[in-house]
């Protein structure tokens, strides 16, 4: 049974691109570090905006870079503008 589920799990985890990962990681970071919660709709909008059909290779490279250093690029004070 587990052997049958492994391919499904692998497919599900590999669906998001670097920019979509950044959407989720930034929302997680905001909640963990800044005690701010992005509404689920806003995260879903971000995921849609950065779907594979909407991003270039350059954007994906930028997102990959920012994913590595969210806490160096943004502060909790800067996030406040997203919650106004």
BELUR-V939199 format. One record per backbone hydrogen bond with DSSP energy under -1.0 kcal/mol. CO is the residue of the C=O (numbers start at 1). NH is the residue of the N-H. E is the energy in kcal/mol with one decimal. If there is no record, write none. Layout:
co=CO nh=NH e=E
co=CO nh=NH e=E
//
This chain:
co=1 nh=5 e=-1.3
co=2 nh=6 e=-1.6
co=5 nh=9 e=-2.7
co=6 nh=10 e=-2.6
co=7 nh=11 e=-2.1
co=8 nh=12 e=-2.3
co=9 nh=13 e=-2.1
co=10 nh=14 e=-1.1
co=17 nh=21 e=-2.5
co=18 nh=22 e=-1.8
co=19 nh=23 e=-1.9
co=20 nh=24 e=-1.9
co=21 nh=25 e=-3.1
co=22 nh=26 e=-2.8
co=23 nh=27 e=-1.8
co=24 nh=28 e=-2.5
co=25 nh=29 e=-2.7
co=26 nh=30 e=-2.7
co=27 nh=31 e=-1.9
co=28 nh=32 e=-2.6
co=29 nh=33 e=-3.3
co=30 nh=34 e=-1.3
co=30 nh=36 e=-2.0
co=39 nh=43 e=-1.8
co=40 nh=44 e=-2.6
co=41 nh=45 e=-2.4
co=42 nh=46 e=-2.0
co=43 nh=47 e=-2.5
co=44 nh=48 e=-2.3
co=45 nh=49 e=-2.8
co=46 nh=50 e=-2.0
co=48 nh=51 e=-1.5
co=51 nh=54 e=-2.2
co=56 nh=60 e=-2.3
co=57 nh=61 e=-2.2
co=58 nh=62 e=-2.3
co=59 nh=63 e=-2.8
co=60 nh=64 e=-2.2
co=61 nh=65 e=-2.0
co=62 nh=66 e=-2.6
co=63 nh=67 e=-2.4
co=66 nh=69 e=-1.0
co=69 nh=73 e=-1.4
co=70 nh=74 e=-2.2
co=75 nh=79 e=-1.6
co=76 nh=80 e=-1.1
co=78 nh=81 e=-1.0
co=79 nh=82 e=-1.9
co=80 nh=83 e=-1.2
//
